[in-house]
Amino acid sequence: MTDKKEETKKRLIDAVGKLLSKGGFKGLGVNKVAREAGVDKVLIYRYFNGMPGLVAAFSRTVDFWPGVDELMGTEPEKVKAMPPDAQVAHFFKAYAAALRKRPVTQDILAWELLEKNELSEQLEYIRVRTILEYFDALDRIPDAPVLSSIVILMGGAVNHLIIKSRIYPVVGGIDMRTRKGWKSIEQGIDLLLKGIFSR
């Protein structure tokens, strides 16, 4: 019985991702999600207490958003020993790599530029929490207001670049479809942050 329940929950969570990817938040509703998952809509309320709970469950999946372990990498102690500029650069390079592996997340980020509602705010919450957890794990980062400004600016730039590169594979003369192109972006991240933190 439990296996069937877990399978149904997974189908509902997967349906949320598919529908958000296709039509954004306006296309997301109890009836559509249930139909996409092939289950009775009553189960959305039974298992998730409604759409906000279901979207929250979707936002916690690694399919949607990378966790701190993924962003930190296989050698977190090395990251913790880096100077502050390298720690922040590591975050944005790992963040960009994680987003590039998640086309559904890219679609949702694009939709969020056009729509804001209770459901989109749930997804924003999980992203902010992950960022805070990452930087809480480090102890060599500067004052929070400075770091917040850097994260907002760099995060916005990375999001924009990844979303744009889906439509325009070559951005500013850099081919975003290649490892060489992304290596160039990563070098730019390193240089920018080194310059910011050296002031």
N, C-alpha and C positions, 0 to 999 in steps of 0.2 A: 504493500500500500504506500509506504513512504517513497519507494522508487518512482511510482507513478506520480505522486505529488511533486517530487523534485523535478521530474521530467516535464510536467506541466508548467511549473514555475520557470524552468529554463526556456520553454517555448514562448512563454509570455514575455520574458526579458528579451529574448532574441527578436521577437516581433516589434518591441519598442524600438530597438536599434534600426531595424529595417525601415519602419515607418518614418522615424526621424530623418533617416538618411534620404528617403525619397521625397518627403513632403514637408519637413520641418515640423514645428510645434502645432501649427494650425491644423495639420492633417492627423493629429494624434488625439484619439478619443477611445473610450472604453469599448465601444462597438467595433471600431476598426482594428484595435489591438486584438480583441477576442477573435475576430474573423481571420486576421492574419495568422494567429496562433492555432486556429482550428479548435477552440475551446469555448465553453460557455462564459459569458462576461461575469457571471456571479463569482467565478474563481478569482478574478482580479481583486474583488473586495474581500473574499475569504482569505486569500494568501498574502495580499499586500495592502489591505485597507483602502483600496482605490488607486487612482492613477498616480498621485504624488508618491505613494509608497512604492509603486512599480517602477517609476522613473528613478527614484532613489536607489532601488535595487540594481537597476541597469547601470547607474552611474558608478556603482561600487565594483563593477566587473572589470577585470584587466583587459577585456576586449575593448572597453570604452576608454579607460584612462590608465596610464601606467602607475604602478605603485612606487613607493620610495625605494624599495629594493631594486627595481628595474632601473630607476634613475641614478641610484648610487653606483650600480655596477657590481661586478664580481669581487672588487677589492675596496670595500668601503673605508678601510683603515688608511689606504693610500690617499683617498679623496680627503679624508679628515686631516691628513698631514700636509696637504697642499696649501700654498699661500691663498689668501682670500680671493684674489682675482681668478686664480685657476679653479677654485672651488665653484665659483659662480659660473665660469665658462663651462666647466664640466656639466653643470646642471643644464644649461641651455643646449649644449651639444647632445646630451642624452635625451632631453625633452624633444628636440627636433627629430632625432632618430626614432623615438617612440611614436611620435605623431605620424611620421612617414609610413609606419607599418600599420596604421589604423585608418583606412579610407572612410569608414563609417563615422569616425570621430571628426575627420576633416569635413565631411558633409554637415555634421551637426554644428561645428564651429562656424561654418559659412552661414547656416540658417540663423544662428544666434546673433549675427550682425544685423539681421532684419527683424527679429522677433524677441520680445521679452515677456515672460509670464512666470507663473509660479513654478512651472516645470523646468524652464530654462534656468531659473534661479537655483533649483536643486542641483543641476549639473555644475553650475558655477561654484556652489559650495564645496563640492567634492574636489574640484580642481584647486581651490584656494587651500583647502585642508592638506592636500598632498604637498603643495609648495611649502607650507608652513612646517610640515613634518620633516621635509628634506632639510630645510635650513636650521631647524631645531636640533638636528643631529650633528650639526657643525658648531664649532666654538671659536672660529677665527673670523667671523663675518662682522662687518661694521654695524653701526647704529641702524635700527629698524627703519626709520624714515628714509634714509639714503638707500638702503637695500630695497625697500618697497618701490621707490621710484625706478630703480634700475630694473627690477623684475617686471614692472608694468610696461616699461618701454621696450625691453628686450623681448618679453613674452608676446607683446603685440606685434613686434616686427617678425618674430618667428612664425606666429600664427598666420599673419598676412602673406608671408613668403610661401608657406606651405599651401595655403588655400589658392593663391594666385598661380602657383606652379602647376596646379592641376589643369588649368585652362591654358596657361602660357608656359610651356615646358622650358623655354629659354627666357630668363629674366635678367635684364641688364647685361646681356652677353654671356651669362653663365647658364650652362645646360643643367637644369635641376634634375634631369633623369639619370645623371651619371654620378658615380662615386667621386670623380674628380671635381665635379661642380659642387658637391656638398663639402668636400674637403676644403675648397676655397672659402665657402661660407663659414666653416668651423675656424679656419685661420683668421677670418675677419672678426669672429666672436672673441677669439683669444686677444687679438690686438686691441679691440675696443675696450674690453674689460681691463686689460693691463694698463691702458691709458687712463681709464676712469679711476682705478684704485691707486695709481701712482701720484695722484694729486694730493 
